[in-house]
Amino acid sequence: MLEMTPKYNKLKKNNLSGIHKSNLATMASYKEVDIPKTPLVKSLSGIIKLKQDFDIKHEYSEFLIDKYK
């Protein structure tokens, strides 16, 4: 496959910057897909109520510190 790439690009008159530009345009055109929630996820959503000022990073850091003492 890799041996054929230069021949293909020469035949199609592609260059690296053109390929890169094409790839960026393709990536930019992707849209986020809304995946429906499963019944399990729906049933678990909202079970835990956290404070507004809850810092998940801090809590997780503390958890890891305790875990690996």
N, C-alpha and C positions, 0 to 999 in steps of 0.2 A: 504494500500500500504506500509506504513512504517513498519507495523508488519511483512510483508513478506520479506523485504529487507535482514535482517540477515540470514534467511533461504536460500534465493536465493544465497547470497554471499558464504555461507558455501557449498552449493551444487555445485556452480561453482568454488569454491576454490579461491574466490576473497578476497582481503583485502583492507583497505582504501588506502594504498599507491599505490597499483596496479590500483585501480579505478581512483585515482588522476592522475597517469601517463597516463592512457588511455584517460582520459578527456583532458589532456594537448596535447596529440598527435593529438586528434581529432580537437581541436581548432587550432592547428598550421597548420593543413592541409587545413583549409578554405582559399579560395582565394577571393580577393576583386572582387565584381561584378561591371561591368561597366554598370550603368543604363543610358539608352539613355535619352537625354534632350528632354523635351516636346517643342512643338512650342512656347509656352508662354515664357519658360525659354530662348530659343534661341533668341526670339525677345527682351528680356530685357537685355541679356548679352551684356556688352560693352557700355551701355547707359551712365554710369557715368565714367568719367576719373578722377582719383585721382593722386595727386602728388606722386612721388617716396618716399618721406619722411613722408607720411601721417601715423599718429599713431592712429589706430582705437581704441585702449584701452583708450588712453588719451581723445579722442573725446567723446567716450561713457561715460567715467567718468564725463566729463564736462556736458554732456547732463543730466545724472542722478542727478548731483548736482543741476543744474538749475531746473529740474523737481520737486525735493522734497524740495525746499526751503520753 
